[in-house]
Amino acid sequence: MTRILAITNQKGGVGKTTTGVNLAASLAATKQRVLLVDLDPQGNATMGSGIDKRSLKQTIYHVLLGEAEIGAVRVRSTSGNYDVVPANRELAGAEVELVDIDHRETRLKTAFATLEHEYDFILIDCPPALNLLTVNGLCAAHAVLIPMQCEYYALEGLSDLVQTIKKVRANLNPQLQIEGLLRTMFDPRNTLAQQVSAQLQQHFGDKLYRTVIPRNVRLAEAPSHGVPAMGLDQGSKGAQAYLALAGEMLNRAAPAV
């Protein structure tokens, strides 16, 4: 069965796109069929997958407005061995244009119906805002993966996000769950990071992934090369952490024997 995950956090710079690209590549490395959907007008997941967003004729923008089938828009990331539904700055106008369209919150979910059976995982890289694009991601997903840094303001924003997830579950997508919280850019030498990590463990228990993504220069460098970190340096701590995350996710999903 296809697992559709929205990777979201309204706070910017917490590693959503880094997680989307590297998790997609790591799952693909374990022979999973993966589709990465770039739902952010910045198009960083598109570029990070080695796809030039400036040369695209059609993107997720055209899918949301009903001007293209999602299967016709997807492209292959040769550097990551997964498929991508790309985005560019055109997507910034979609929110305004969607306002007057019927079922505007579920356009992405409807689009997925034609191809979700072709994949084991569909990962949705949501923008850093609780807007109509993010709502489309949450309505289309089975669960939410929340990347976050272990700092005070991240805890403040997390409560807002959890409330949004509850509202979407109550009104638009009853099956929506929190898949897990992922600690990103973690520095174990930082006392505050350790304290926030302990608080997350206390409040979220097994919803907190055991895998922790460290601060790592290869994760920061990889997007400029248009490759996931494992394509730049598979032995780096960042690449190994995302491979471990993919393994943890697959173990969680595996049926008990």
Backbone as CSV, one residue per row, in Angstrom:
resi,resn,N_x,N_y,N_z,CA_x,CA_y,CA_z,C_x,C_y,C_z
1,MET,0.838,-1.203,0.000,0.000,0.000,0.000,0.872,1.252,0.000
2,THR,0.487,2.222,-0.799,1.232,3.477,-0.881,1.134,4.256,0.422
3,ARG,2.252,4.792,0.862,2.291,5.632,2.063,2.561,7.065,1.618
4,ILE,1.629,7.966,1.903,1.764,9.368,1.489,2.066,10.215,2.728
5,LEU,3.217,10.862,2.723,3.662,11.643,3.879,3.869,13.104,3.493
6,ALA,3.275,14.004,4.259,3.517,15.439,4.104,4.648,15.830,5.048
7,ILE,5.698,16.404,4.487,6.819,16.876,5.296,6.592,18.367,5.518
8,THR,6.258,18.731,6.746,5.838,20.113,6.964,6.248,20.670,8.318
9,ASN,6.456,21.958,8.329,6.680,22.755,9.532,6.610,24.195,9.065
10,GLN,5.764,25.001,9.702,5.601,26.371,9.214,6.826,27.232,9.449
11,LYS,7.751,26.757,10.280,8.995,27.472,10.519,9.967,27.132,9.395
12,GLY,10.582,28.136,8.802,11.538,27.910,7.730,12.905,27.507,8.268
13,GLY,13.704,26.902,7.401,15.078,26.587,7.755,15.266,25.447,8.728
14,VAL,14.280,24.543,8.822,14.395,23.437,9.783,14.792,22.119,9.102
15,GLY,14.949,22.154,7.787,15.389,20.946,7.093,14.297,20.166,6.395
16,LYS,13.188,20.826,6.038,12.106,20.114,5.341,12.569,19.600,3.979
17,THR,13.130,20.489,3.179,13.542,20.099,1.832,14.720,19.135,1.881
18,THR,15.655,19.386,2.768,16.778,18.463,2.948,16.264,17.081,3.296
19,THR,15.257,17.024,4.148,14.661,15.746,4.523,13.937,15.112,3.346
20,GLY,13.166,15.903,2.604,12.437,15.364,1.460,13.356,14.729,0.439
21,VAL,14.406,15.449,0.048,15.330,14.972,-0.980,16.125,13.755,-0.494
22,ASN,16.676,13.851,0.703,17.550,12.781,1.187,16.779,11.544,1.635
23,LEU,15.575,11.746,2.158,14.746,10.588,2.515,14.270,9.876,1.253
24,ALA,13.905,10.653,0.220,13.492,10.049,-1.057,14.621,9.197,-1.627
25,ALA,15.826,9.735,-1.622,16.974,8.999,-2.155,17.290,7.766,-1.305
26,SER,17.155,7.899,0.007,17.455,6.777,0.903,16.436,5.659,0.761
27,LEU,15.158,6.023,0.638,14.128,5.009,0.408,14.327,4.337,-0.951
28,ALA,14.701,5.124,-1.950,14.959,4.558,-3.281,16.139,3.590,-3.234
29,ALA,17.117,3.894,-2.386,18.290,3.025,-2.257,17.925,1.679,-1.639
30,THR,16.784,1.619,-0.943,16.313,0.347,-0.370,15.268,-0.310,-1.279
31,LYS,15.287,0.104,-2.563,14.433,-0.495,-3.602,12.956,-0.124,-3.470
32,GLN,12.672,0.976,-2.776,11.301,1.475,-2.722,11.032,2.360,-3.941
33,ARG,9.799,2.342,-4.410,9.397,3.241,-5.506,8.923,4.544,-4.866
34,VAL,9.603,5.648,-5.206,9.383,6.913,-4.482,9.045,8.039,-5.446
35,LEU,8.048,8.835,-5.041,7.701,10.073,-5.736,7.851,11.224,-4.747
36,LEU,8.624,12.241,-5.116,8.783,13.445,-4.301,8.007,14.581,-4.964
37,VAL,7.069,15.167,-4.229,6.251,16.260,-4.759,6.727,17.572,-4.146
38,ASP,7.180,18.486,-4.993,7.648,19.794,-4.537,6.455,20.748,-4.503
39,LEU,6.026,21.093,-3.302,4.853,21.963,-3.144,5.252,23.355,-2.654
40,ASP,6.534,23.684,-2.815,7.070,24.964,-2.358,7.468,25.804,-3.571
41,PRO,6.927,27.035,-3.699,7.259,27.882,-4.852,8.750,28.162,-5.015
42,GLN,9.529,27.983,-3.956,10.976,28.189,-4.079,11.619,27.122,-4.964
43,GLY,10.962,25.977,-5.073,11.458,24.920,-5.957,12.776,24.305,-5.518
44,ASN,13.085,24.366,-4.240,14.385,23.860,-3.775,14.490,22.340,-3.870
45,ALA,13.391,21.639,-3.615,13.432,20.176,-3.739,13.649,19.769,-5.196
46,THR,13.111,20.557,-6.104,13.303,20.312,-7.532,14.773,20.463,-7.903
47,MET,15.362,21.588,-7.517,16.769,21.849,-7.818,17.685,20.861,-7.093
48,GLY,17.348,20.543,-5.843,18.160,19.614,-5.067,18.136,18.206,-5.614
49,SER,17.127,17.922,-6.460,17.029,16.611,-7.111,17.705,16.602,-8.474
50,GLY,18.366,17.719,-8.817,19.091,17.795,-10.083,18.252,18.197,-11.268
51,ILE,17.106,18.856,-11.010,16.196,19.270,-12.079,16.181,20.799,-12.152
52,ASP,16.400,21.357,-13.338,16.445,22.800,-13.521,15.017,23.358,-13.537
53,LYS,14.641,24.048,-12.474,13.269,24.549,-12.358,12.956,25.625,-13.392
54,ARG,13.991,26.281,-13.929,13.766,27.374,-14.888,13.402,26.862,-16.271
55,SER,13.698,25.608,-16.560,13.455,25.070,-17.904,12.150,24.279,-18.007
56,LEU,11.384,24.224,-16.922,10.176,23.389,-16.883,9.017,24.039,-17.635
57,LYS,8.338,23.248,-18.445,7.158,23.747,-19.149,5.895,23.567,-18.300
58,GLN,5.852,22.505,-17.520,4.707,22.245,-16.649,5.198,21.787,-15.273
59,THR,4.458,22.189,-14.243,4.842,21.887,-12.868,3.598,21.510,-12.057
60,ILE,3.769,21.371,-10.766,2.649,21.092,-9.866,1.602,22.206,-9.941
61,TYR,2.026,23.401,-10.319,1.095,24.529,-10.492,0.003,24.168,-11.488
62,HIS,0.396,23.587,-12.616,-0.580,23.243,-13.656,-1.478,22.086,-13.217
63,VAL,-0.929,21.199,-12.387,-1.724,20.094,-11.856,-2.815,20.616,-10.931
64,LEU,-2.455,21.508,-10.015,-3.419,22.037,-9.048,-4.540,22.823,-9.733
65,LEU,-4.225,23.464,-10.834,-5.234,24.253,-11.548,-5.985,23.417,-12.580
66,GLY,-5.683,22.124,-12.649,-6.403,21.253,-13.571,-5.986,21.380,-15.014
67,GLU,-4.787,21.928,-15.250,-4.317,22.143,-16.618,-3.405,21.022,-17.111
68,ALA,-3.059,20.082,-16.215,-2.184,18.975,-16.606,-2.406,17.798,-15.667
69,GLU,-2.193,16.595,-16.189,-2.232,15.390,-15.370,-0.905,15.270,-14.625
70,ILE,-0.962,14.805,-13.389,0.254,14.736,-12.585,1.279,13.777,-13.195
71,GLY,0.792,12.726,-13.843,1.710,11.777,-14.468,2.495,12.381,-15.614
72,ALA,1.925,13.382,-16.286,2.597,14.018,-17.413,3.614,15.058,-16.960
73,VAL,3.513,15.485,-15.707,4.370,16.545,-15.178,5.621,15.976,-14.503
74,ARG,5.513,14.782,-13.957,6.643,14.215,-13.195,7.866,14.008,-14.087
75,VAL,9.012,14.134,-13.454,10.289,13.921,-14.133,11.140,13.012,-13.257
76,ARG,12.176,12.429,-13.833,13.034,11.505,-13.102,14.250,12.223,-12.541
77,SER,14.526,12.000,-11.282,15.779,12.472,-10.690,16.808,11.369,-10.877
78,THR,17.706,11.560,-11.831,18.727,10.548,-12.079,19.753,10.515,-10.955
79,SER,19.924,11.631,-10.260,20.901,11.673,-9.172,20.380,10.983,-7.916
80,GLY,19.043,10.875,-7.791,18.474,10.274,-6.588,17.716,8.980,-6.834
81,ASN,17.458,8.678,-8.135,16.758,7.444,-8.509,15.306,7.421,-8.017
82,TYR,14.640,8.566,-8.044,13.224,8.659,-7.706,12.560,9.654,-8.655
83,ASP,11.233,9.677,-8.666,10.488,10.607,-9.513,10.160,11.881,-8.744
84,VAL,10.012,12.969,-9.483,9.728,14.281,-8.888,8.585,14.952,-9.633
85,VAL,7.636,15.496,-8.869,6.673,16.438,-9.447,7.219,17.814,-9.083
86,PRO,7.766,18.539,-10.056,8.555,19.733,-9.760,7.714,20.985,-9.524
87,ALA,8.400,22.019,-9.030,7.765,23.318,-8.786,8.751,24.429,-9.139
88,ASN,8.188,25.588,-9.428,9.005,26.800,-9.570,8.169,27.990,-9.095
89,ARG,8.637,29.179,-9.370,7.998,30.377,-8.797,6.557,30.584,-9.263
90,GLU,6.162,29.945,-10.363,4.764,30.036,-10.812,3.790,29.610,-9.711
91,LEU,4.236,28.672,-8.890,3.367,28.119,-7.860,2.926,29.178,-6.852
92,ALA,3.684,30.255,-6.735,3.334,31.320,-5.788,1.973,31.931,-6.107
93,GLY,1.593,31.912,-7.390,0.306,32.474,-7.781,-0.855,31.520,-7.607
94,ALA,-0.554,30.262,-7.338,-1.610,29.251,-7.277,-2.587,29.506,-6.141
95,GLU,-2.077,29.997,-5.016,-2.944,30.175,-3.861,-4.067,31.165,-4.159
96,VAL,-3.737,32.242,-4.858,-4.747,33.232,-5.225,-5.724,32.644,-6.235
97,GLU,-5.200,31.921,-7.210,-6.043,31.367,-8.262,-6.925,30.227,-7.760
98,LEU,-6.493,29.539,-6.709,-7.270,28.427,-6.181,-8.484,28.877,-5.370
99,VAL,-8.478,30.104,-4.916,-9.539,30.591,-4.028,-10.922,30.398,-4.626
100,ASP,-11.071,30.636,-5.909,-12.383,30.564,-6.550,-12.670,29.212,-7.207
101,ILE,-11.795,28.223,-6.962,-11.968,26.901,-7.577,-12.629,25.947,-6.583
102,ASP,-13.553,25.128,-7.075,-14.218,24.150,-6.209,-13.212,23.149,-5.649
103,HIS,-13.477,22.705,-4.432,-12.647,21.694,-3.773,-11.170,22.089,-3.766
104,ARG,-10.913,23.348,-3.477,-9.545,23.858,-3.580,-8.579,23.193,-2.604
105,GLU,-9.078,22.675,-1.486,-8.200,22.054,-0.489,-7.791,20.635,-0.885
106,THR,-8.513,20.028,-1.812,-8.267,18.613,-2.131,-7.816,18.393,-3.578
107,ARG,-7.289,19.421,-4.204,-6.853,19.286,-5.602,-5.697,18.294,-5.739
108,LEU,-4.767,18.336,-4.780,-3.628,17.425,-4.849,-4.068,15.992,-4.582
109,LYS,-4.943,15.810,-3.615,-5.445,14.467,-3.311,-6.117,13.856,-4.536
110,THR,-6.924,14.632,-5.233,-7.596,14.143,-6.441,-6.582,13.763,-7.506
111,ALA,-5.534,14.561,-7.637,-4.498,14.296,-8.642,-3.774,12.991,-8.368
112,PHE,-3.542,12.691,-7.093,-2.816,11.471,-6.724,-3.557,10.196,-7.117
113,ALA,-4.869,10.278,-7.234,-5.673,9.069,-7.479,-5.251,8.340,-8.753
114,THR,-4.677,9.061,-9.709,-4.331,8.455,-10.997,-3.007,7.701,-10.980
115,LEU,-2.158,7.943,-9.952,-0.842,7.300,-10.007,-0.293,6.772,-8.688
116,GLU,-1.028,6.977,-7.573,-0.427,6.600,-6.300,-0.107,5.110,-6.215
117,HIS,-0.842,4.277,-6.958,-0.578,2.835,-6.942,0.776,2.479,-7.541
118,GLU,1.418,3.421,-8.217,2.708,3.165,-8.854,3.880,3.326,-7.879
119,TYR,3.588,3.784,-6.650,4.667,4.094,-5.713,4.449,3.440,-4.353
120,ASP,5.562,3.196,-3.667,5.504,2.733,-2.277,5.407,3.920,-1.330
121,PHE,6.117,5.009,-1.674,6.105,6.222,-0.864,5.914,7.449,-1.754
122,ILE,5.034,8.343,-1.316,4.925,9.666,-1.918,5.241,10.669,-0.808
123,LEU,6.277,11.472,-1.014,6.702,12.476,-0.038,6.352,13.857,-0.569
124,ILE,5.689,14.664,0.250,5.264,16.002,-0.158,6.065,17.038,0.613
125,ASP,6.881,17.803,-0.093,7.666,18.869,0.534,6.813,20.136,0.574
126,CYS,6.263,20.434,1.745,5.350,21.576,1.895,6.119,22.879,2.118
127,PRO,5.504,24.025,1.777,6.164,25.316,2.014,6.187,25.661,3.501
128,PRO,7.076,26.578,3.902,7.172,26.958,5.316,6.089,27.956,5.719
129,ALA,4.847,27.534,5.588,3.703,28.382,5.950,2.474,27.489,6.057
130,LEU,1.524,27.896,6.888,0.267,27.146,7.003,-0.750,27.768,6.052
131,ASN,-0.489,27.606,4.737,-1.328,28.223,3.715,-2.094,27.162,2.935
132,LEU,-2.740,27.577,1.848,-3.581,26.666,1.073,-2.766,25.555,0.406
133,LEU,-1.519,25.832,0.063,-0.661,24.795,-0.509,-0.380,23.718,0.533
134,THR,-0.054,24.145,1.750,0.198,23.196,2.833,-1.065,22.397,3.149
135,VAL,-2.210,23.060,3.154,-3.481,22.363,3.412,-3.721,21.297,2.352
136,ASN,-3.387,21.590,1.094,-3.502,20.579,0.043,-2.610,19.376,0.345
137,GLY,-1.406,19.652,0.833,-0.505,18.572,1.203,-1.063,17.736,2.340
138,LEU,-1.629,18.402,3.342,-2.183,17.697,4.503,-3.432,16.904,4.141
139,CYS,-4.223,17.412,3.217,-5.431,16.689,2.794,-5.082,15.456,1.963
140,ALA,-3.970,15.523,1.238,-3.584,14.407,0.370,-2.825,13.318,1.126
141,ALA,-2.294,13.648,2.295,-1.395,12.740,3.011,-2.126,11.788,3.946
142,HIS,-1.467,10.672,4.225,-1.932,9.771,5.271,-1.392,10.224,6.628
143,ALA,-0.207,10.821,6.595,0.433,11.198,7.850,1.408,12.347,7.607
144,VAL,1.864,12.945,8.709,2.735,14.111,8.664,4.078,13.772,9.300
145,LEU,5.142,14.122,8.599,6.494,14.024,9.148,6.947,15.445,9.456
146,ILE,7.317,15.704,10.704,7.653,17.060,11.130,9.140,17.161,11.458
147,PRO,9.931,17.783,10.564,11.330,18.034,10.908,11.402,19.279,11.806
148,MET,12.255,19.235,12.808,12.372,20.405,13.676,13.727,20.444,14.358
149,GLN,14.187,21.674,14.569,15.401,21.872,15.343,15.053,21.862,16.829
150,CYS,16.004,21.457,17.625,15.782,21.402,19.071,16.132,22.751,19.698
151,GLU,15.206,23.694,19.528,15.373,25.020,20.117,14.021,25.523,20.610
152,TYR,14.041,26.572,21.429,12.824,27.016,22.105,11.729,27.419,21.128
153,TYR,12.051,28.228,20.123,11.017,28.707,19.202,10.384,27.563,18.405
154,ALA,11.139,26.488,18.211,10.593,25.333,17.497,9.451,24.706,18.284
155,LEU,9.586,24.678,19.607,8.513,24.145,20.449,7.263,25.010,20.363
156,GLU,7.467,26.336,20.319,6.331,27.258,20.203,5.565,26.999,18.900
157,GLY,6.308,26.881,17.793,5.665,26.659,16.499,5.029,25.294,16.377
158,LEU,5.575,24.324,17.080,5.064,22.963,17.007,3.626,22.874,17.506
159,SER,3.304,23.613,18.553,1.936,23.580,19.082,0.944,24.123,18.059
160,ASP,1.337,25.172,17.307,0.469,25.708,16.251,0.244,24.671,15.151
161,LEU,1.312,23.985,14.784,1.214,22.987,13.725,0.319,21.822,14.145
162,VAL,0.471,21.378,15.372,-0.365,20.278,15.874,-1.839,20.671,15.855
163,GLN,-2.135,21.921,16.207,-3.521,22.398,16.160,-4.056,22.415,14.730
164,THR,-3.209,22.821,13.784,-3.618,22.821,12.373,-3.913,21.403,11.897
165,ILE,-3.059,20.463,12.279,-3.264,19.058,11.898,-4.593,18.550,12.456
166,LYS,-4.905,18.927,13.695,-6.166,18.513,14.307,-7.365,19.094,13.564
167,LYS,-7.253,20.349,13.116,-8.348,20.981,12.376,-8.553,20.313,11.020
168,VAL,-7.451,20.005,10.331,-7.554,19.328,9.037,-8.166,17.941,9.220
169,ARG,-7.766,17.245,10.288,-8.311,15.922,10.571,-9.810,16.001,10.856
170,ALA,-10.223,17.036,11.575,-11.627,17.166,11.954,-12.511,17.559,10.779
171,ASN,-11.964,18.333,9.846,-12.808,18.913,8.803,-12.567,18.405,7.384
172,LEU,-11.346,17.914,7.105,-11.017,17.605,5.714,-10.427,16.220,5.487
173,ASN,-9.657,15.721,6.447,-8.944,14.461,6.237,-8.912,13.661,7.538
174,PRO,-9.966,12.885,7.813,-10.085,12.174,9.094,-8.967,11.180,9.379
175,GLN,-8.284,10.700,8.327,-7.248,9.686,8.533,-5.878,10.277,8.863
176,LEU,-5.739,11.607,8.814,-4.432,12.239,8.992,-3.872,12.009,10.388
177,GLN,-2.625,11.522,10.433,-1.944,11.267,11.694,-0.570,11.925,11.684
178,ILE,0.046,12.016,12.845,1.446,12.423,12.906,2.289,11.159,12.780
179,GLU,3.036,11.071,11.697,3.913,9.927,11.468,5.074,9.952,12.458
180,GLY,5.677,11.139,12.584,6.799,11.244,13.511,7.436,12.614,13.492
181,LEU,8.176,12.907,14.548,8.959,14.132,14.659,10.425,13.778,14.457
182,LEU,11.086,14.555,13.618,12.476,14.286,13.278,13.365,15.428,13.758
183,ARG,14.310,15.100,14.612,15.253,16.110,15.105,16.328,16.339,14.042
184,THR,16.421,17.577,13.566,17.357,17.917,12.498,18.399,18.919,12.991
185,MET,19.529,18.974,12.251,20.627,19.910,12.572,21.003,19.836,14.047
186,PHE,21.062,18.607,14.539,21.252,18.388,15.976,22.730,18.442,16.345
187,ASP,23.016,19.212,17.377,24.375,19.316,17.912,24.342,18.830,19.358
188,PRO,24.854,17.651,19.633,24.766,17.093,20.985,25.545,17.880,22.029
189,ARG,26.434,18.791,21.573,27.192,19.599,22.532,26.371,20.764,23.078
190,ASN,25.220,21.014,22.433,24.366,22.138,22.821,23.420,21.698,23.937
191,THR,23.541,22.347,25.107,22.729,21.961,26.264,21.243,22.170,25.998
192,LEU,20.876,23.299,25.350,19.469,23.570,25.053,18.906,22.491,24.128
193,ALA,19.704,22.094,23.142,19.247,21.045,22.218,18.946,19.757,22.978
194,GLN,19.779,19.428,23.931,19.554,18.226,24.741,18.279,18.353,25.571
195,GLN,18.044,19.556,26.111,16.858,19.781,26.942,15.581,19.695,26.110
196,VAL,15.585,20.347,24.944,14.411,20.314,24.068,14.164,18.895,23.576
197,SER,15.228,18.173,23.256,15.103,16.790,22.818,14.440,15.941,23.905
198,ALA,14.817,16.169,25.149,14.227,15.427,26.267,12.741,15.755,26.423
199,GLN,12.376,17.042,26.195,10.975,17.446,26.273,10.155,16.778,25.175
200,LEU,10.719,16.708,23.975,10.025,16.061,22.863,9.797,14.586,23.165
201,GLN,10.817,13.950,23.724,10.702,12.543,24.091,9.601,12.333,25.119
202,GLN,9.521,13.256,26.074,8.518,13.157,27.136,7.104,13.317,26.600
203,HIS,6.917,14.274,25.676,5.571,14.599,25.202,5.108,13.724,24.042
204,PHE,6.045,13.257,23.213,5.645,12.554,21.996,6.024,11.082,21.986
205,GLY,6.856,10.662,22.926,7.166,9.235,23.068,7.615,8.585,21.786
206,ASP,6.914,7.526,21.362,7.347,6.777,20.185,7.047,7.482,18.867
207,LYS,6.414,8.650,18.924,6.245,9.459,17.713,7.542,10.188,17.343
208,LEU,8.505,10.218,18.277,9.797,10.840,18.017,10.727,9.781,17.417
209,TYR,11.203,10.041,16.199,12.115,9.086,15.580,13.374,8.928,16.431
210,ARG,13.849,7.705,16.541,15.119,7.464,17.237,16.275,8.079,16.444
211,THR,16.157,8.039,15.124,17.194,8.619,14.265,17.243,10.129,14.447
212,VAL,18.443,10.647,14.588,18.671,12.086,14.734,19.562,12.536,13.577
213,ILE,19.173,13.631,12.913,19.956,14.155,11.787,20.946,15.192,12.321
214,PRO,22.245,14.953,12.195,23.232,15.886,12.753,23.477,17.086,11.838
215,ARG,24.087,18.100,12.390,24.623,19.160,11.534,25.752,18.535,10.721
216,ASN,25.713,18.739,9.410,26.676,18.061,8.552,26.920,18.886,7.298
217,VAL,28.184,19.121,6.986,28.522,19.992,5.871,28.094,19.380,4.532
218,ARG,28.115,18.048,4.423,27.717,17.419,3.161,26.233,17.637,2.861
219,LEU,25.402,17.648,3.898,23.975,17.941,3.695,23.784,19.360,3.172
220,ALA,24.631,20.277,3.623,24.530,21.672,3.177,25.085,21.854,1.770
221,GLU,26.098,21.070,1.414,26.758,21.226,0.114,25.997,20.547,-1.024
222,ALA,25.318,19.455,-0.711,24.707,18.625,-1.757,23.762,19.383,-2.700
223,PRO,22.870,20.276,-2.184,21.944,20.960,-3.098,22.641,21.746,-4.205
224,SER,23.808,22.316,-3.925,24.505,23.090,-4.953,25.017,22.207,-6.081
225,HIS,25.114,20.902,-5.817,25.529,19.941,-6.839,24.323,19.264,-7.499
226,GLY,23.129,19.545,-6.988,21.929,18.920,-7.540,21.843,17.436,-7.266
227,VAL,22.379,17.005,-6.114,22.344,15.593,-5.747,21.982,15.459,-4.270
228,PRO,21.370,14.355,-3.870,21.216,14.069,-2.444,22.602,13.860,-1.826
229,ALA,22.686,13.953,-0.505,23.980,13.835,0.174,24.656,12.503,-0.130
230,MET,23.871,11.430,-0.268,24.480,10.131,-0.527,25.115,10.067,-1.913
231,GLY,24.667,10.945,-2.817,25.282,11.019,-4.131,26.575,11.807,-4.120
232,LEU,26.749,12.625,-3.085,27.968,13.424,-2.935,28.998,12.684,-2.087
233,ASP,28.532,12.117,-0.985,29.423,11.387,-0.080,28.581,10.433,0.765
234,GLN,28.441,9.204,0.287,27.558,8.254,0.959,28.029,7.922,2.371
235,GLY,29.300,8.092,2.617,29.837,7.784,3.938,29.695,8.906,4.944
236,SER,29.186,10.065,4.514,29.056,11.208,5.426,28.006,10.921,6.500
237,LYS,28.139,11.611,7.624,27.210,11.384,8.735,25.780,11.746,8.343
238,GLY,25.630,12.785,7.525,24.294,13.194,7.095,23.626,12.145,6.222
239,ALA,24.361,11.627,5.238,23.812,10.602,4.349,23.470,9.338,5.131
240,GLN,24.350,8.947,6.039,24.111,7.750,6.833,22.898,7.914,7.748
241,ALA,22.697,9.142,8.263,21.545,9.395,9.138,20.234,9.233,8.377
242,TYR,20.175,9.723,7.132,18.932,9.579,6.362,18.707,8.133,5.915
243,LEU,19.773,7.397,5.663,19.612,5.967,5.389,19.053,5.246,6.617
244,ALA,19.519,5.669,7.798,19.008,5.079,9.042,17.543,5.439,9.245
245,LEU,17.175,6.675,8.892,15.776,7.100,9.010,14.887,6.265,8.093
246,ALA,15.340,6.052,6.856,14.567,5.224,5.922,14.371,3.827,6.497
247,GLY,15.424,3.266,7.079,15.314,1.944,7.687,14.340,1.928,8.849
248,GLU,14.385,2.979,9.665,13.467,3.058,10.809,12.020,3.150,10.340
249,MET,11.779,3.943,9.289,10.422,4.084,8.758,9.911,2.761,8.199
250,LEU,10.764,2.047,7.499,10.352,0.763,6.927,10.080,-0.263,8.026
251,ASN,10.864,-0.230,9.073,10.633,-1.145,10.207,9.331,-0.825,10.910
252,ARG,9.011,0.460,11.021,7.741,0.854,11.644,6.557,0.357,10.843
253,ALA,6.717,0.428,9.511,5.603,0.071,8.618,5.442,-1.435,8.455
254,ALA,6.508,-2.171,8.780,6.458,-3.623,8.576,5.469,-4.269,9.535
255,PRO,4.667,-5.223,9.065,3.715,-5.892,9.944,4.428,-6.760,10.980
256,ALA,3.860,-6.829,12.154,4.448,-7.654,13.208,4.312,-9.127,12.861
257,VAL,5.357,-9.873,13.154,5.355,-11.315,12.853,4.822,-12.094,14.052
